[in-house]
């Protein structure tokens, strides 16, 4: 029986390599990357939930100050554009962000909060965006909160269940399909618990090059895959 694709998670890798390949600035490459995300959001109009990993904790720690300023500026500009054009409302998309958001600049956090509030009543689909996200840190923080609640008595041992643990993760969904662009065949710590039974599709295209045909190939890969779940 054909499975219904309800959730996609995407690692949009390859913006900087695209800049070098095309001999363009990193700002231009990021701009094309954001435009690609908008295209994918339109292509996936029948998928109730989609997630993008936009910035890892490693990126935040290791990228240069100039590149981060460019990226944050692009994020704010694209949020403003989305709100002014009403494209998220027209697509019925609710936007939410997950990760260690407190590490981001205050003005960027204000922009994130603004788009979350503006789209909170959109109920057709959800677009979740990971910023300052790391899978190891996500699991650690969930375990830490469990331990603290057990210590202070707000939890008892019978409440220590896998489901209760999963609810403490920054991103609680388990994607049916994970797509990574950029010729790299690993998850790099993205959704380490949630993606345990996900179908994994690795594209050779750099993120700005990812086409509708590439997207359709990923969906077909999912449709041809058989989920056994241990059976």
URDANOR-V109255 format. One record per run of one state. SS is the DSSP state (helix for helix, strand for strand, loop for the rest). FROM is the first residue (numbers start at 0). TO is the last residue. If there is no record, write none. Layout:
SS/FROM/TO + SS/FROM/TO
This chain:
loop/0/5 + strand/6/10 + loop/11/13 + helix/14/21 + loop/22/24 + helix/25/42 + loop/43/47 + strand/48/52 + loop/53/54 + strand/55/55 + helix/56/61 + loop/62/63 + helix/64/84 + loop/85/85 + helix/86/90 + loop/91/91 + strand/92/97 + loop/98/99 + helix/100/102 + loop/103/104 + helix/105/118 + loop/119/123 + strand/124/129 + loop/130/131 + strand/132/132 + loop/133/133 + helix/134/150 + loop/151/155 + helix/156/158 + loop/159/160 + helix/161/165 + loop/166/175 + strand/176/179 + loop/180/197 + strand/198/201 + loop/202/205 + helix/206/208 + loop/209/210 + helix/211/223 + loop/224/230
